Amino acid sequence: MTYDAKKDIKWGIAPIGWRNDDIPSIGKDNNLQQLLSDIVVAGFQGTEVGGFFPGPEKLNYELKLRNLEIAGQWFSSFIIRDGIEKASEAFEKHCQFLHAVHAPIAVVSEQTYTIQQSDTANIFTDKHHFTDAEWDQVTAGLNHYGEIAAKYGIKVAYHHHMGTGIQTKEETDRLMASTDPKLVGLLYDTGHIAVSDGDYMSLLNDHIDRIVHVHFKDVRRDKEKDSREKGLTFQGSFLNGMFTVPGDGDLDFKPVYKKLIENNYKGWIVVEAEQDPEKANPLEMAQKAHKYIEQELIGNN
């Protein structure tokens, strides 16, 4: 079976541009039907599950009406705080939901000690660093998640994320070295690693064989610089315009896409950009991203 990027890669866009789970007041008037219909208009094939989404029956009905799919859903993991057994019970319920909506990916982030929702912590300097014992606990727990997910035909995609214990390339390297490749995959997020480390290609190049899910998030470097200088929180930084959709910021996605297709990447690439929908019209942003993808990425490969 020959590899065909146009068939083997699916393109989605995350609901976070319409409504933000961390700040419920943002985009609260954008309902599920509006979001899904905008996604169709913009030309994407699917989305990820947002916190405001309904149960499987209602969601599947709305998806079927629009011929859309669910790529995956975020899971806030608390292996360190709650222990592996309790955390795994919550994760199994998560997998049951994903299975019911035919989603292939569980997006996992260890949220113990995270500062991404803090009202005061400087996102650029104040993150927690796991101890060796905590690393052992997290990696053992993630391997167990992988065993649970496999029962449902789902893959674990670990999300390196600003403000958490696993954010940088060095931390992601350790995670990959300490987990079973058959059980734990990597979610590669351009925006998070670009802001964290400045360089977004090294992580991709070094762990291309572990990547099972991709987020395309662009960065406005001037807004990032301004946010750093002001010592803003994570939420303050994205409200300051640090993130945007591909084609609207300063990252070059061409080498990223080229690397993915050279290595026969199969799965979802999901556009994701935390923004205030009052300032960045979600449909307009989605259309801008889709145009960039079609003209600059797919059209040139």
Protein Blocks (a to p, Z undefined) as FASTA:
>chain_A
ZZdfklmpccdddfklmpcfklmmgoplpcfklmmmmmmmnopabdcddfkbccfklmmm
mmmmnopacfbdcddddfklnojklmmmmmmmmmmmmmmnopabdcdddfehiaklpckb
cfklmcccddfklmmmmmmmmmmmmmmmmmnopacdddddehiablblmlmmmmmmmpcf
klmccdddfklmmmmnopaklmmmmmmmmpcbdcdddddfklmmmmmmnopafklmmmno
paccehiambdfklmmmmmmmnopacdddddddddfklmcfklmmmmmmmmmmmmmmmmZ
Z
